[in-house]
Amino acid sequence: MNELYLHPMSGAYSNAKLVLNTSDHPQGSVTWKSPSNLAIIKYWGKHGRQLPRNPSISMTLNAAHTTTTIHYRRREMTASEGISLELLFEGKPAPKFAERIQGFLGSITDIYPFLRQLHLTIHSDNSFPHSSGIASSASAMSALALCLCSLERHFFDTLQDKSEFLTKASYIARLASGSASRSVYPYMSAWGKHGDVPGSSDDYAVPFAELLHASFKTMRNAILIVSSGTKTVSSSAGHELMETHPYASTRYAQAGQRMSQLLPALQHGDWATFGQIAENEALTLHALMMASNPSYILMKPASLELIDLIRGFRADSGLPVYFSLDAGPNLHVLYPDEHAMEIEAFLQSSCIPKCEDGVWISDKCGTGPEEILG
């Protein structure tokens, strides 16, 4: 049996010798369903091999997920051969997505050499539409990472401990998409070293559910679709622009400070503090975009109109309803389950008519990924 070594300082999985024996002729499949997530403290700026410039914490979604199946079979290969892959997204070939996945799998053969010994057929399906304000890379790449860890467990009898399994899945997911590292845990998880988060690391996310107040575990998230069009500037490009951003160092310090303010609110059910930080973080993210060089704007006029409506309703009703945004124009409206009836009536009457084609997505805090056994 091959052994895997976890470096105690860096957390980097190194010296992996996970190679199939020549007598092994495996074939089969693994399937995972993994959710997307919404960052409350935003991750914006990275370095090295997908390492964050600042800590972040996110809400794990429920309805918005990706289901990924890897069918595998042994193949004959030479030393110069790379990854053998076919990929179907929602039942159809997706060349750009396949190119990205092939490049990612090729980049982790230092961790998983056995990938070069297999032919892989990957089926990936989303429960939500593309460009809907939901981070598809978080769900897709976390589902893929979980499948890869299942292959390791199956072939080499490692990762039998659930915590160890999820830590490595988070680590692998991070290498594909930073935000994906947070999707492997239920309810909420934190990524990035921070003194107030026990066990936190830049290498992988850690769960936060055990410290989370019950009211946040049932938090609702109404996603208001302002525009379903493709973003003019990708998140990857936005991260790169942070390298020369005039406010970068101030922003990274601010994120750490806001984490320290947010964590007690999450533990004690303090919705007012939570909401203030969530909204400020969303607007800070977009302010960073507008102050970058070159600058860009992803919010639309309807985004600002909806923000005004939500703030006005909160002031008039006294109900704890708040907004967030990812790197796009669509709003995430966050509120307690106990006030869902009143708040969703307001959304239906005042906000959803301003959405593109009246489209919105009803979601909530979720219980995390699920392995689907065939």
N, C-alpha and C positions, 0 to 999 in steps of 0.2 A: 504494500500500500504506500502511495506517495504521501508525503507530509507537506503541510503548508505552514509557512512561518509568518507571523505578524510582528513587525518591528515594534518594539515597545515605545519608541520615542515618536517616530513619524507616523505610525499607523499604516504605513505602506505595505501592501502584500508583496513580498519579494521572495526570490528563490523558489518560486512555485514550480514543482516538477509534476504537474498533473498531466501525465501522458498515458494514453491507453496502451496496454500491452498488445503486442502483435497478434496474440491469439484471441483478442477481444474483437467481436464483430457486432457491435451494438446497433440496434435500430429501435425507434419508438418515438414518443412525443411527450412534451410537457406543456402545460397551459397555466397561465396566471392572469387574473384580472386585477389591475392596479389602478387606483384613483389618481386624479390630478390633485393639485393643492393650490391654495391662495395664500401668498405670503402676506403677513400682517406687518412685520418688520421686513423691509425689502432687501433682497440681495441684489446689489448693482455694482459691479466691478469685481474682476477676478485676476488671478495671476497663476503662474506655473501651470501645473496640470489640473486645471479646473478647480483651483482653490479660491475661496471667497476672500474679498477684502474686508468684509464686515460680517458679523453674525446675523442670522435671520431666524424667524419663527413663522410657521405656516399652519393654516387650517387644512386638514385633510378633507377632501370632498367625498361625496357619496355616490350620487347619480352619474357624475362625470368620470368615466373610467375608460381604460383601454384593455381589451382582451387580446393577449398574444399567445400563439401556439408555435412552438418550435418542433417540427418533425426532423428527425436526424437519422442518418445511416452512415456506417463506416465507408470510407473511400480509400482507394489506393492513391498515394501521393509521392511526390519527390520533395527534396529539401527546399526547392525554390518556390513551391506552390504556396499560394495564399489561401484566403477564405473562399470556400465554395458555397454560394448562396443564391437562393431564389426568394423573392419577397412579394407578397400580395397584400395590398392595403385595401380593406373593404372589398376583397374579392378581385381586385384588378391590379395589374402591374403598376408600380410606382417607381420609376427609374431614379428620381432624385432622392427619394427616401431610401431606396435600396443602396444607392451609392453612399449615403451617410452611414447606414447601418454596417455596410461592408467595411468602410473605413474605421468605424469604431471597433468592430470585432477584430480587425487586423491590428489595432492599436493595443489590444489587451492580450495578445498571445504571449506576452511575458508573464501574465497571470494565468491564462488558460491556454497552454500549448495544445491541448486536445482539440481545440476548435479547428485546427488545420487538418485534423484527421477525420473530419466529418463533412458530409454534405448536409447543409441546413436548408430547410424550406420553412419560411416564417410567414404566418398569417397574422395580420394585425387589424383590429377593428375598434373604432371609437363609438362610444355611446352618445357623443355630442358632435355637432357640426364643426368643421374646421373654421378658424378665424371667428370663434364665438366668444372670445374673451376668457377662454379656459386654456391653461397651459398644456397643450397636447404633448409637448416633449417630456413633461414631468410624468404623465401617465404612461406614455409609450416606452420611455427608456427605463422607468422603474419596473414595468411589466417584463421587459426584456431581461433586465438584470436578475430579477427573481427567477426567471426561467433558466438562466445560466447557472445560478446557484443551485437550482434543483438538479441540473445535469451533473454538477460537481458532486453533490450529495449522492446521487444515484451511482455514478461511475466509481467513486473513490471512498464512499462511506465516511465522508467528512461532513461538517456543518450539521451535525445531529442536534445540537443545542439550538433552540429557537432564537435566542438572543444573538448568538454567534452568526447564525444564518442571516438574520435581518441586518446585522452590522455590515456583513460583507456585501449583501445585496445593496445596501445604501452606498457603500464605497464604490462598487461597480457602477451603479446608476449615476453617481456623481461624475464619473469619468466621461459619461455620455452627455449628461445635462445636469448642471449644478442643482437646479430646483428639483430634479427627479430624486435626489438623495433623501428628500423629506417625505416622499410619497409612500415609503414602505411601512410607516407607522400609523396607528389609528389616532383620530381626533386632532392632535397637534404634535408637531415635532420641531426641534431646533437644530440648526446647522451653523457651524462656525464657533470657534473657541470664545467662551464668555465665562467670566468668573462666577456668575450667578447661576449657571446651568451645570449641574453635576455631570461629569463625564463628557462634556461637550468637546467637539473636535472640528478642525477644518477638513478632515479626511472623510467624515461621514456624519450623518445626522443622528440624533438621539431622541428617544420618545419623551413626550412631555405629558402624556395622558394622566399619569398617576398624580401629578401636581395640579391638574386642571379642575376648576370648580365645575360642579355638575351642570350649571346653567349654560356653560360654553360647549359642553358635549352634545347638546341638542340645538346648537345655534343654526339658524336658517341662513341661506344665501340665495337671494334672488338675483340672477344675472340678467341685466337689461342690455339687450343687443342694440347698440347705437349704430354700428356698422359692421358688416360681415366681410368687408373687403380686406385684402392682404395689406399688412402694415408697410408703410413706405420705408421704414428703417427696421431691420431685424433686431431682436434682443442681443444677438451675438455682436452686431455692430455697435449697439449701445454700450455693451460692456467694454469694448475696445476704446470707445471714446472717453471712458472714465480714466484711462491711463494718462491723458493730458488735460483732464478737466480742472479748471481753476479752483473748484470747491471740493475736490475729491477728499483731501485729508480731513476737512471739516465734516464732510458727510460721513466718513467712516467712523469718526469719533461720535457723531450724533447718533448713528445707528446703535452703537454700544450703549450709550446713555439711555436711549429709548427702550432698549431691551430691559435694562435695569428697572425702568419705570413700569413697563408692561407686565413683567412676570408676577409681581404681587397682585396686580389687577386680575390676571387670569386665575390666580390661586384663590382669590377672595370673592370672585363674582362681581367685580367692580366694572360695570358696563360703561359708565361715564368715562373713566380713564381709558378703558379699552377703545372706545369709539373715537375719542379725541386723538389717540395715537394712531389708530388705523387710518383715519382721514388725513392726518398730517403726513404720515408716511406715503400715502398714495399721491398727495399733491407734491411732496418733496421729490418723488420719483420723476414726475412729469416736469417739475421745475429744473431738475438736473438735465433732462433732455433739452429743454429750451435754452439752457445756459451752456450747452456743449459747443464745440467747434468742429464741424458745422453744427448749427442748431437745428432742431426739428420739433414738430408738434404732432402728437398722435391723438390728442383729444379733439373732439368735434364740437361744434356749437351745441348740439343736443346733449353732449356730456355735461357741459356747464349748466345747461338748463335743468337737467335732472338733479344735479348737485344742489342747485338752489331750491328745487321742489322738496328734496329730502330734508334739507336743513330747515326749511320753512315749516314742514309738517312736524318735524321733531319739536320745534319751538312752540307750535300751537298745541300739540297733543301731549307733550311731555313724555312721549314714548321713546324707549331706547332703540332708535333705528339709525344706522350709520352706513357710510359707503366706503368702498375701496376700489382701486383700479389696478390692473396689471399694466404691462407695457402696451397699452392699446386704449381705444376710446370707450370700451364697454364697462358699465358700472356693476360692481358686486354690492348688493344691499344686504347688510348684516343686521340680524335682530334675533331676540330670544324667541324660542318656540312658543312660550306662553302668550306672546302678543301677536302671533302670526295672523290671526283672523282680522284684527283691526288694521295691521300694517299692510297686509296683502290686499285688503279692500282699497286702501289708499293707492297702492301700486297699480291696481287694475283701473282705477278711475282717472288717475292723474299722470302716471309715469309710462305705463305700457303703451298708451296711444302715441307716445313720442318715440317709441322704439322702431327700428327698421322692420317694416311689415308687421308690427305689433308682436315681435318675437321676444320671448324671455324664457329663461330656464330656471326651474325651481330645484334648488339643491339644498344640502344641509351638511353639517359635520358628519363624517363617516368613520366607519370602524376599520378601515384599512384594506390592504390587499387580501385576495383569496386565491388559493391554489384550486384549480378545477381538475378533479381527478376523473379520467376517462374510464 
